[in-house]
Each structure stands twice: as structure tokens, then as C-alpha cells.
Amino acid sequence: MKINNTNNISNVKYINSYKANSEKTKNNEKSPKSDKLEISIEGKALNNLSTVNDNIDIKDMKEVERIKKQLTEGKYKVDSKVLAEKLVDIMKGRV
């Protein structure tokens, strides 16, 4: 079997293009890529706020557990004056 035009200019162009692409690929593989992450000031502030809220939630949960325990034991007393003041504050939009 005879292959004609093996030294054709278009064939050489394709071969050279292939070699150039394979060299670029090899060069890209040698230089490791690294990602960089930068957190904004606002993001850091939100993270701190979240931590503060978590601490508040823990304190609130302890208070709820304390009140539940007092209720089950029959020791919880409601101060009607304080309750009325807080209801008025809520209704007037002060809280």
C-alpha cells in the first residue's frame, strides 16, 4: 500500500499544531494551580455575630430549662405586675 503526499504542507501544519498544543499542556501540568479564598470584613463580622447569638441561645435554653423545672415542681410564680408591664410595652411597640 502506498501513501501519497506524506510531506504535504497541510499535514506538516497539523503536526506542528499538535506538537505546540501538547507542549502547552505539559507546561500547564508543571505549574500547580492554587485557589485563594479571602473573607470580607462583613463576612467576619457576621461570623462573630453568629457566635454571639449561639451563646445567647445557650443562655436562653438554660433559662427555659430552669423555668420548666420550676413549673413541674410547682414552684414557678408569675409576677402579674411585671407581666402586665411587659404586655403594655409590647402593645405600644417599645420592645
SEMIRO-896931 format. One line per field, with one value per atom (N, C-alpha, C): residue number from 1; residue in three letters; atom name; x negated, y, z negated. Coordinates in pm, whole numbers. Each point is the difference from the previous one (the first is absolute). Layout:
N
k	(NUM/...)
r	(ALA/...)
a	(CA/...)
u	(X/...)
v	(Y/...)
w	(Z/...)
! end
This chain:
95
k	(1/1/1/2/2/2/3/3/3/4/4/4/5/5/5/6/6/6/7/7/7/8/8/8/9/9/9/10/10/10/11/11/11/12/12/12/13/13/13/14/14/14/15/15/15/16/16/16/17/17/17/18/18/18/19/19/19/20/20/20/21/21/21/22/22/22/23/23/23/24/24/24/25/25/25/26/26/26/27/27/27/28/28/28/29/29/29/30/30/30/31/31/31/32/32/32/33/33/33/34/34/34/35/35/35/36/36/36/37/37/37/38/38/38/39/39/39/40/40/40/41/41/41/42/42/42/43/43/43/44/44/44/45/45/45/46/46/46/47/47/47/48/48/48/49/49/49/50/50/50/51/51/51/52/52/52/53/53/53/54/54/54/55/55/55/56/56/56/57/57/57/58/58/58/59/59/59/60/60/60/61/61/61/62/62/62/63/63/63/64/64/64/65/65/65/66/66/66/67/67/67/68/68/68/69/69/69/70/70/70/71/71/71/72/72/72/73/73/73/74/74/74/75/75/75/76/76/76/77/77/77/78/78/78/79/79/79/80/80/80/81/81/81/82/82/82/83/83/83/84/84/84/85/85/85/86/86/86/87/87/87/88/88/88/89/89/89/90/90/90/91/91/91/92/92/92/93/93/93/94/94/94/95/95/95)
r	(MET/MET/MET/LYS/LYS/LYS/ILE/ILE/ILE/ASN/ASN/ASN/ASN/ASN/ASN/THR/THR/THR/ASN/ASN/ASN/ASN/ASN/ASN/ILE/ILE/ILE/SER/SER/SER/ASN/ASN/ASN/VAL/VAL/VAL/LYS/LYS/LYS/TYR/TYR/TYR/ILE/ILE/ILE/ASN/ASN/ASN/SER/SER/SER/TYR/TYR/TYR/LYS/LYS/LYS/ALA/ALA/ALA/ASN/ASN/ASN/SER/SER/SER/GLU/GLU/GLU/LYS/LYS/LYS/THR/THR/THR/LYS/LYS/LYS/ASN/ASN/ASN/ASN/ASN/ASN/GLU/GLU/GLU/LYS/LYS/LYS/SER/SER/SER/PRO/PRO/PRO/LYS/LYS/LYS/SER/SER/SER/ASP/ASP/ASP/LYS/LYS/LYS/LEU/LEU/LEU/GLU/GLU/GLU/ILE/ILE/ILE/SER/SER/SER/ILE/ILE/ILE/GLU/GLU/GLU/GLY/GLY/GLY/LYS/LYS/LYS/ALA/ALA/ALA/LEU/LEU/LEU/ASN/ASN/ASN/ASN/ASN/ASN/LEU/LEU/LEU/SER/SER/SER/THR/THR/THR/VAL/VAL/VAL/ASN/ASN/ASN/ASP/ASP/ASP/ASN/ASN/ASN/ILE/ILE/ILE/ASP/ASP/ASP/ILE/ILE/ILE/LYS/LYS/LYS/ASP/ASP/ASP/MET/MET/MET/LYS/LYS/LYS/GLU/GLU/GLU/VAL/VAL/VAL/GLU/GLU/GLU/ARG/ARG/ARG/ILE/ILE/ILE/LYS/LYS/LYS/LYS/LYS/LYS/GLN/GLN/GLN/LEU/LEU/LEU/THR/THR/THR/GLU/GLU/GLU/GLY/GLY/GLY/LYS/LYS/LYS/TYR/TYR/TYR/LYS/LYS/LYS/VAL/VAL/VAL/ASP/ASP/ASP/SER/SER/SER/LYS/LYS/LYS/VAL/VAL/VAL/LEU/LEU/LEU/ALA/ALA/ALA/GLU/GLU/GLU/LYS/LYS/LYS/LEU/LEU/LEU/VAL/VAL/VAL/ASP/ASP/ASP/ILE/ILE/ILE/MET/MET/MET/LYS/LYS/LYS/GLY/GLY/GLY/ARG/ARG/ARG/VAL/VAL/VAL)
a	(N/CA/C/N/CA/C/N/CA/C/N/CA/C/N/CA/C/N/CA/C/N/CA/C/N/CA/C/N/CA/C/N/CA/C/N/CA/C/N/CA/C/N/CA/C/N/CA/C/N/CA/C/N/CA/C/N/CA/C/N/CA/C/N/CA/C/N/CA/C/N/CA/C/N/CA/C/N/CA/C/N/CA/C/N/CA/C/N/CA/C/N/CA/C/N/CA/C/N/CA/C/N/CA/C/N/CA/C/N/CA/C/N/CA/C/N/CA/C/N/CA/C/N/CA/C/N/CA/C/N/CA/C/N/CA/C/N/CA/C/N/CA/C/N/CA/C/N/CA/C/N/CA/C/N/CA/C/N/CA/C/N/CA/C/N/CA/C/N/CA/C/N/CA/C/N/CA/C/N/CA/C/N/CA/C/N/CA/C/N/CA/C/N/CA/C/N/CA/C/N/CA/C/N/CA/C/N/CA/C/N/CA/C/N/CA/C/N/CA/C/N/CA/C/N/CA/C/N/CA/C/N/CA/C/N/CA/C/N/CA/C/N/CA/C/N/CA/C/N/CA/C/N/CA/C/N/CA/C/N/CA/C/N/CA/C/N/CA/C/N/CA/C/N/CA/C/N/CA/C/N/CA/C/N/CA/C/N/CA/C/N/CA/C/N/CA/C/N/CA/C/N/CA/C/N/CA/C/N/CA/C/N/CA/C/N/CA/C/N/CA/C/N/CA/C/N/CA/C/N/CA/C)
u	(-83/83/-88/33/-82/77/-68/60/-60/85/-47/2/-82/-5/-20/-99/-28/-69/-62/-67/80/126/88/-5/6/-10/113/120/112/-22/-57/-29/-104/-101/-104/59/91/66/79/71/76/-93/-107/-95/-63/-39/-60/102/124/105/20/-2/15/-115/-123/-116/7/44/11/103/113/103/-47/-72/-47/-106/-82/-98/70/105/76/62/52/62/-104/-118/-106/-40/-9/-36/107/127/108/0/-39/-4/-112/-109/-113/30/75/28/127/-15/119/88/128/94/45/18/48/115/94/115/-28/64/-17/138/22/127/-25/75/-15/138/12/129/6/109/14/20/-15/21/143/95/140/24/-65/13/-54/-114/-57/91/59/92/122/52/115/-35/-119/-44/-5/-55/-5/141/88/139/67/-27/56/-48/-126/-55/66/22/67/142/71/137/5/-100/-5/-11/-82/-15/131/68/129/100/3/92/-24/-127/-32/52/-20/50/152/65/146/49/-68/40/-14/-106/-16/114/39/110/131/22/122/2/-113/-6/26/-53/21/149/65/143/83/-34/72/-9/-120/-20/87/3/81/149/42/141/39/-85/32/1/-83/-6/107/67/103/-57/-124/-66/-4/46/-9/115/-36/100/-6/116/11/27/-86/22/91/126/99/-33/-63/-35/-105/-104/-105/59/84/64/83/78/84/-86/-108/-88/-61/-43/-60/103/122/105/30/6/24/-115/-123/-116/7/36/11/111/113/113/-30/-79/-34/-121/-61/-112/-131/-14/-123/-105/44/-92/-14)
v	(-117/117/122/94/119/121/80/121/119/79/115/128/93/134/-1/-76/-2/128/69/124/122/-18/109/111/124/116/0/-34/-1/-105/-116/-104/50/67/54/104/81/102/-66/-109/-71/-61/-58/-63/105/114/106/56/12/48/-98/-128/-102/7/15/7/124/113/123/-16/-61/-22/-96/-104/-96/64/92/70/93/69/88/-81/-117/-86/-44/-36/-42/115/121/116/30/-16/24/-103/-122/-104/26/63/25/108/101/109/-32/-30/-34/123/-22/109/-4/118/6/98/-32/86/89/114/93/47/2/43/114/107/116/37/8/31/149/61/144/36/127/51/-27/18/-24/-146/-88/-144/-37/60/-27/53/117/58/-90/-52/-91/-127/-49/-119/27/116/36/15/60/18/-135/-93/-134/-67/18/-58/60/131/67/-51/-16/-51/-143/-80/-136/2/91/11/45/93/48/-114/-78/-114/-99/-23/-94/54/131/60/-9/28/-7/-142/-98/-139/-39/50/-30/61/122/67/-75/-46/-77/-129/-67/-125/27/111/35/25/73/30/-128/-88/-127/-82/-1/-77/58/134/64/-27/-2/-28/-141/-98/-138/-22/77/-13/85/87/87/118/38/109/131/-3/121/94/123/101/110/40/106/131/100/134/74/16/59/144/74/139/7/-80/-4/-47/-101/-51/108/74/106/110/39/104/-43/-124/-50/-7/-40/-4/140/99/138/48/-29/40/-60/-125/-67/62/27/57/141/75/136/5/-115/-7/43/-3/41/-112/-119/-114/-55)
w	(0/0/0/82/16/-53/-84/-53/73/59/78/-85/36/-58/-152/-44/-144/-46/89/-34/43/12/41/-105/41/-89/-103/37/-94/-109/39/-100/-100/46/-88/-94/52/-81/-114/29/-102/-105/46/-92/-92/57/-80/-101/42/-89/-116/30/-103/-100/51/-88/-90/56/-79/-112/32/-102/-108/38/-99/-90/53/-83/-99/44/-90/-112/34/-100/-103/46/-92/-91/53/-80/-104/36/-95/-112/30/-101/-101/43/-87/-103/37/-93/-78/-128/-79/-22/11/-21/-145/-56/-137/-8/-86/-21/-120/1/-111/-42/-130/-54/-97/18/-87/-53/-132/-62/-28/41/-17/-147/-29/-136/-44/93/-32/-35/74/-27/-137/-36/-132/-109/24/-99/-17/111/-9/-76/20/-72/-150/-38/-142/-56/76/-44/-21/89/-12/-129/-33/-123/-122/3/-112/-14/112/-4/-55/33/-52/-152/-53/-146/-64/64/-52/0/109/9/-113/-33/-107/-132/-24/-124/-5/114/5/-27/55/-20/-147/-66/-142/-80/37/-68/21/121/31/-82/-7/-77/-148/-52/-140/-28/91/-17/12/94/14/-127/-57/-123/-113/-11/-103/23/126/31/-41/32/-34/-150/-72/-145/-69/77/-56/-77/29/-71/79/125/84/-33/-33/-32/105/48/100/-73/26/-56/97/-36/91/36/-91/29/111/-11/103/133/-5/122/67/-76/56/61/-65/53/132/7/126/111/-31/102/53/-88/43/88/-39/80/140/7/130/85/-62/73/49/-75/41/92/26/92/-60/-128/-67/1/24/-2/139)
! end
